[in-house]
Amino acid sequence: MYAIVKTGGKQYRVETGMSLLVERLPADEGATVALEPIMFRSDEVVLDAAGLAKVKVAATVVEHIRGPKIRVFKYKPKSGYKRTAGHRQELTRLKVTDISMSGAKAAAKPAAAESPAEEA
């Protein structure tokens, strides 16, 4: 069972127990956040809005970190133009705690063990 969720303008494939880095969320460490599902897959695929309204994806904020420094260098030849800039993206590490669908029917039991009375 997995889900595809959207946060920070990006989409991520998540499973229960998985850890992922997303753009900074305005939640404290240890808080539980709900992620917006785009697709849910278990025995069947759920893509429609009515079915996705029943899907809940919960994650816990583990930590807030900053990504690696990215150097941006601009240069134009023969004009003496040089600029250096840097950027560090603010990130949040999430741990997916629960993916569930409310109103989900129980899995059917396999019919492999039939009664021996039918053979007679």
Stockholm file with secondary structure:
# STOCKHOLM 1.0

chainA/1-120         MYAIVKTGGKQYRVETGMSLLVERLPADEGATVALEPIMFRSDEVVLDAAGLAKVKVAATVVEHIRGPKIRVFKYKPKSGYKRTAGHRQELTRLKVTDISMSGAKAAAKPAAAESPAEEA
#=GR chainA/1-120 SS CEEEEEETTEEEEECTTCEEEEECCSCCTTCEEEEEEEEEESSSEECSHHHHTTEEEEEEEEEEEECCCEEEEEEETTTTEEEEEEECCEEEEEEEEEEEETTCCCCCCCCCSCCGGGGC
#=GC SS_cons         CEEEEEETTEEEEECTTCEEEEECCSCCTTCEEEEEEEEEESSSEECSHHHHTTEEEEEEEEEEEECCCEEEEEEETTTTEEEEEEECCEEEEEEEEEEEETTCCCCCCCCCSCCGGGGC
//
